[in-house]
Each structure stands twice: as C-alpha cells, then as structure tokens.
Amino acid sequence: MSPRRVLYVTNQLPYPPWSGGQRREYEVIRRLSADYEIHLMTIGRLARYSQVSVNAAVAATGVASVTVVPSTDAIPHLPPRMREHYSPFARPMIGSMLSQSKFDLVHVEGFFHMQSLPEELIEPVVLLEENIEFDLQRQYEAVTGNPYQLDWRACRDYEVAAWRQAAVIGVVSEEDLASVNAVRTSRPGMVVPLGADHIVASGSPPPRLERETVTIGFLGNFRWLPSEDAARYLICHVWSALLGAVPHARLTLIGAGASKELRSLIADTPQTMLAENIEDVGPQLRTLDMFCCPLRIGGGVKIKIYEALAAGCAIVSTPQGAQGLAEAVRDALIVVDPVDRLAGKMADLIGDPGHLRSLQHRALHASTLLPTWDTATVWQRSLWEAAAAGQPSLKTTSTHGEAINE
C-alpha cells in the first residue's frame, strides 16, 4: 500500500533547526517521512533560502519535495502574521498541486496559512498552533501600551474562524487546548507535546561558579516578537541592574535572526555577546552558570526551557517562560513575578552557590520527566490519521473577505 501523501504548509525550512519552531518541525517531520510522502511548502520572506539550503532540508528531513513561495506585504488590513505570510502565488499553486495529484491531507502550521488554501477543499486540513496568536498580540498591547499593528480582537476573529474550519487541531499545551476547545466543542483539539531528547542530559551538571566570571544566558529566535522583546528587556533593564550587584557577570545571547538594531544594542552593552546560528545549543548552554528567561509575552511551551533543563542550567524565568510546563517540571525553575524582580533574584542566587547548584540538579532531574520527540511524533501521527479517516470538506476564509463569526 502506498504511503499517505501530505501537503505540509509552513513558514520556514525545518533545517537547520536554529529556532524552537524549526526544531519541532525537523524532529517530527524526519520521523514521519519514513511512513508518509510529505511535500513541504514554505511561504514567507524567503530570500535567505538558496537551492543549497533547500537541498539540505530535503536530505535532512527525508521529505519528497520542497516548494518555496515568496510572500508580499500587500494586504494592510490583515493581522500581522497573516500579512507577513500573505502570498498571491500560494493559493493558485496549492490548488494546482491538489488538482494534479491526490493528497490525503493538508497540514497547516499556524492559522495564518489558512488564507493560502483554495476556497473549496476535498482534502481534510490539520491545523497545528504553536501559540494562540491573538493572545500574544493581546499580551503585547498590555505590556507596551500600544496596539501591535492591528487590534488583537481582529486577529482573534480570523484565528477562531480558522479553528472552526479545520478538520482537527493540534496545540502544544493544555492551556492552549482549553482555549481551542472553548470554541470547538464539537471537535476538540489534541495536545502534541514537544520533545527534549535532542539534547542528551549529562549525569551531573558541570562545575560552575568556580571561574572569575559568572555567565548568564538567554536563547531565542530573535525574529520572533516575544523573544526579541525579551532580549531587549534583558539588555536594557535586567542586565544593567545585575551588573551593579555582580560586576564580573557576562551575558550570552544565543539564537538566530537578530535584527540590525538588536545587534547594535548587544555590541553597545558591556560584557555582552551574541552566539548565532548554533544548531546544537547543548554545549553552549552547558557553559552557563544560569539561564534567564525574561519573556513578557508568551504562549504554548518553550523549547528553550526544555533545552536549558536538559543542559542542567539553573533557570530563572518569568511566568510567561514557564507556561505550559507540568507542575513537577515547573518546580525546577525559579519563577519571578513581576519581571522587574529578575535582576535581584539572579544576584541572590549568584551569592548562594549551594542554592544555585541545587537548581542545576533539579533541572537535570526535571529533564528526565519531559516527553521525547518519538512521543511527539506519535501524537502528530494521531492527528493526521484522525483527519484522513474523517475526510471532511472545508471552506476557507477568503484573504480579502471578513472572518467568519458564529
């Protein structure tokens, strides 16, 4: 019997896995490609993707093909994520692919790609939401006092419409599942957990706080608004206060996609460095004395927290960074609220090496409680099979129309 054929619509190449989202897609897709014929379509600002990088993604994940579709910024009334990933080419291209050969289902990463699907589909659609996007916008407005390009309620209307249209929905946390199920009572969603076993936890944390310097770290995809906001807040507010108490501290920002402005800010900040485009962040994390997660905006579950736990880092986080964690895992973190208390708590921990060492051991223990990528794959497979078995029809919201309100 031939494997099921899946059209997988996303906004990024999953390889190299330089962000948490890329890591999730890379780990799950490369496992599923053993049993499914996956055709990947990437829609977004893709100038950085060469044919070499596309070929590398095919080889690393085992997908059958990769199609790269450039987006434009042409629809000003759309919510930011929809506008960022709008492409006039995507809908006709998808329509052509689906009409020329049979697909068993369409997988969509993020509600904002539903706008690229043809008006009428025979194929069932699986929608996976890494975050509740309208809630991120709502948090941004609460934190900054400014609307994020378009009021969050407009984003909510589009996103809820997408939930109601999909055959099945996957989310990464119980909190997000509750949000979806409050709307989709007739067709509940499913939690597809994240894994952590791409970083092999050591038996004990390496020696720390035995050097002349103390190294603090933060990890993120700096193209992603919550991570960029956290990096800026860390540099501009937390770091200056911490240096006043711990002048020998060093800060390492680990990640990809730093803007020119963020690079300038890092370069102008004392005792701060940027470590970019690191595929295996484990060794870098193991050099840290402490991991600080100063997220002020958040949803889902943070792979960065999973990775810091597996590396045996003592973790100080805001509640947003600890979202979605099981209670036994969350207990391994120091959760600080409000965010302006971060520097004081970090200084206290640096002054108490025994407590900090205890946190490192608790992190390693907590990492043994985390799901694996094999488990994540089982649940995503369940989503796909549920959708393929039902074969519902779908009418999508028009890009130029209004969101559906019931």
MOCORCOR-V737791 format. One record per residue. RES is the residue in one small letter. OMEGA is omega as a letter, one per 40 degrees, with the letter a starting at -180 (999 if undefined). Layout:
res: <RES | RES>
omega: <OMEGA | OMEGA>
This chain:
res: <m | s | p | r | r | v | l | y | v | t | n | q | l | p | y | p | p | w | s | g | g | q | r | r | e | y | e | v | i | r | r | l | s | a | d | y | e | i | h | l | m | t | i | g | r | l | a | r | y | s | q | v | s | v | n | a | a | v | a | a | t | g | v | a | s | v | t | v | v | p | s | t | d | a | i | p | h | l | p | p | r | m | r | e | h | y | s | p | f | a | r | p | m | i | g | s | m | l | s | q | s | k | f | d | l | v | h | v | e | g | f | f | h | m | q | s | l | p | e | e | l | i | e | p | v | v | l | l | e | e | n | i | e | f | d | l | q | r | q | y | e | a | v | t | g | n | p | y | q | l | d | w | r | a | c | r | d | y | e | v | a | a | w | r | q | a | a | v | i | g | v | v | s | e | e | d | l | a | s | v | n | a | v | r | t | s | r | p | g | m | v | v | p | l | g | a | d | h | i | v | a | s | g | s | p | p | p | r | l | e | r | e | t | v | t | i | g | f | l | g | n | f | r | w | l | p | s | e | d | a | a | r | y | l | i | c | h | v | w | s | a | l | l | g | a | v | p | h | a | r | l | t | l | i | g | a | g | a | s | k | e | l | r | s | l | i | a | d | t | p | q | t | m | l | a | e | n | i | e | d | v | g | p | q | l | r | t | l | d | m | f | c | c | p | l | r | i | g | g | g | v | k | i | k | i | y | e | a | l | a | a | g | c | a | i | v | s | t | p | q | g | a | q | g | l | a | e | a | v | r | d | a | l | i | v | v | d | p | v | d | r | l | a | g | k | m | a | d | l | i | g | d | p | g | h | l | r | s | l | q | h | r | a | l | h | a | s | t | l | l | p | t | w | d | t | a | t | v | w | q | r | s | l | w | e | a | a | a | a | g | q | p | s | l | k | t | t | s | t | h | g | e | a | i | n | e>
omega: <a | i | i | i | a | i | a | a | a | a | a | i | a | a | e | a | a | i | i | i | i | i | a | a | i | a | a | a | a | i | a | a | i | a | a | i | a | i | a | i | a | a | i | i | a | a | a | a | i | i | i | a | i | i | i | i | i | a | a | a | a | i | a | a | i | i | a | a | a | i | i | a | a | a | a | a | a | i | a | a | i | i | a | a | i | i | i | a | a | a | i | i | i | i | i | i | a | a | a | i | a | i | a | i | i | i | a | i | i | a | a | i | i | i | a | a | i | a | a | i | i | a | i | a | i | i | i | a | i | i | i | a | a | i | i | i | i | i | i | a | i | a | a | a | a | i | i | i | i | a | a | a | i | i | i | a | i | a | i | i | i | i | a | a | a | i | i | a | i | i | a | i | i | i | i | i | i | i | a | a | i | i | a | a | a | a | a | i | a | i | i | a | i | i | i | a | i | i | a | a | i | a | i | i | i | i | i | a | i | i | i | a | i | a | i | i | i | a | i | i | a | i | a | a | a | i | i | i | i | i | i | a | i | a | a | a | a | a | a | i | a | a | i | a | a | a | a | a | i | a | i | i | a | i | a | i | i | i | i | a | i | i | i | i | i | a | a | a | a | i | a | i | i | i | a | i | a | a | i | a | a | i | i | i | a | i | a | i | a | i | i | i | a | a | i | a | a | i | i | i | a | i | i | i | i | a | i | i | a | i | i | i | i | a | i | a | i | i | i | i | a | a | i | a | i | a | a | i | a | a | i | a | i | a | a | i | e | a | a | i | a | a | i | i | i | i | i | a | i | i | a | a | i | i | a | i | i | i | i | i | i | i | i | i | a | a | i | a | a | i | i | i | i | i | i | a | i | a | i | i | i | i | a | a | i | i | a | a | a | a | i | i | a | i | a | i | i | i | a | a | i | i | i | i | i | 999>
